[in-house]
Amino acid sequence: MATLEDIQALLGEPGFHWSDPAPWTRLEQELEVAFPTDFRAVTDAYGPVLISGGLYLYHPGHPTRNLGEEIKESMEFWLEEDSAEFLPGGAGSRPGELLPVATGTSAETIFLRIPYEPSTPWAVGVQEMDSGEFVLYEMAFGDWLLAYLRGEDVMAGASAPERPFFEPLN
């Protein structure tokens, strides 16, 4: 599994450095799901960020770029009948469901597929609304992000620029 150090080697030194677990605890209790450690580590390190001009990540402790609010709004959208038909499974926070955790700048939603069993690995799904294509990547979030930063095709056709970078969001 990719480590935060692997991601930092490509993306650069983070500047957010969140250490208070309270927002994560509240969000996990509300959604009744424990986020994968690699997702939390990246989000805690970089905070609300635009990665390589194509991927938005938010943080549960941020007042305006709040991950919990983004997830709830996105789940409402994906639970609507017209939107649900684009997903291979339900949006939600129960085992087997797709939890929307990030967005792309060209109409993508990035999901974490919640494992059925605690010993089963998480996966990353990308829904590209313009084409209607959904692709499931059987890899942890950190591995998926590392692949994206390396320019591999893991964003439903959109790719990262030659040199990865990030822009903090206020």
Secondary structure, 3 states (H helix, E strand, C coil): CCCHHHHHHHHCCCCCCCCCCHHHHHHHHHHCCCCCHHHHHHHHHHCCEEECCCEEECECCCCCCEHHHHHHHHHHHHHCHHHHCCCCCCECCCCCCEEEEEEECCCEEEEEECCCCCCCCCEEEEEECCCCEEEEECCCHHHHHHHHHCCCCCCCCCCCCCCCCEEECC
